[in-house]
């Protein structure tokens, strides 16, 4: 898990963060509430279902490239997935 809290009302594309869990990989990677995740390891994330499916393929300790939008700026960060 990355420790993100999705905004379930966001229709996409991507998955907007409502928040991040304190001490999580997402927080350590600098992700903030309002960021919109658009790719994990280069795989497009169209919606919450695609994000959930991508997370299921991760194991604790996997390095994950997260690409997200903060406003109009596209950013990428690498984080380490944690156990759920």
N, C-alpha and C positions, 0 to 999 in steps of 0.2 A: 504494500500500500504506500501511497505517496503522502497521505495526510492532508488531502484537500477536501473541502466541503463544497459540493456543487450547488449551483443555483438551479433548482428544479424547474423554475418558471422560464428559464432562458431557452428560446426555441432554436438557437444555433444560427449559423454553423459554429461548431466547436462547443466547448463546455465552459461556461463562465463560473469562476470561483466565487462563492458567497463568503468563503473564509478559508483559513488554513489552521491545522491543529498545531498548537504550541509544541515546539521541539521536534516537529516532523521533518521528513525529507523536503517537503514543499517549503516549509519555513526556512530551513537551512539553505535552500536554493534561491531564496529571495522572492518566491511567489507571493502575491498579495490578493486580497479580496478584489474582485472586479477583473482580474486577468482572465483571458479567454484561452484555454488550451486548445490548440489546433492540430498538434502532432505529438505522437510518442514514438521515439526511435525512427522518425521519418515516416511513420504511418499516419495518414490523415485521420483526424478525429472529427467526424461530422456531427455527432450528437452524444448524449449521455450513454446510450446503448453501446456505441462503438468504443467509448472510453471504458466502460465496464468490461467489455470483452477484451480490450487491450490489457487492462489491469490483471485479469485472470491468467494471462500468459506470463506474468512476472513472478519471480521468486525473490524472497528476501536476499538482499545482497546484490541483486542485478543492478548494473548501471543503466540509467534511463535518460535519454535525451528528450527533454520536454521543450517543445516550441509553443510559444504563447504570444498573444497580442496584449499589449498594455496601451490602451488607447489605439493609436494608429501605428505604434512601433512594434515590430516583430522581434522577439528575443528568443534565445535558446539557452538552456541551462542543463547541466548534467547533474543528476541526483542519484542516490542509492535507495532502491526500494527497501522497505522495512516489512517485517512480518505483520500480518493483520491481527 
